[in-house]
Amino acid sequence: MAAGAAGMVAREARGAPQDVGAYLPQARAACTARAAGLGDVHVIDVAQEAVDRITVWGTVTRAGRRQSFECRFGTQITGFKLRPLPPSR
């Protein structure tokens, strides 16, 4: 019971998460700019995953090599993952 109360106190101390829905265009632009250093960017989707998190998915192509990316955004980029894609047939 003490652990549950401690968790509740910690959540209250952080406050309510900020709704980042208005940041969708900024998230797309920031994640596109982050990926652009890796090659030609194609954004596939942008979605608000939680009240405080937007995710941008896309691909980057350079010298015929494609990679997918997943970019997490709050009010700024909070994570960026890059994964290799198999060659096109």
ABEGO torsion letter per residue (X at the ends): XAAAAAAAAAAAAAEBBBBAAAAAAAAAAAAAAAAAAAEBBBBABBBBABAABBBBBBBBBBGGBBBBBBBBBBABBABBBBBBBBBBX
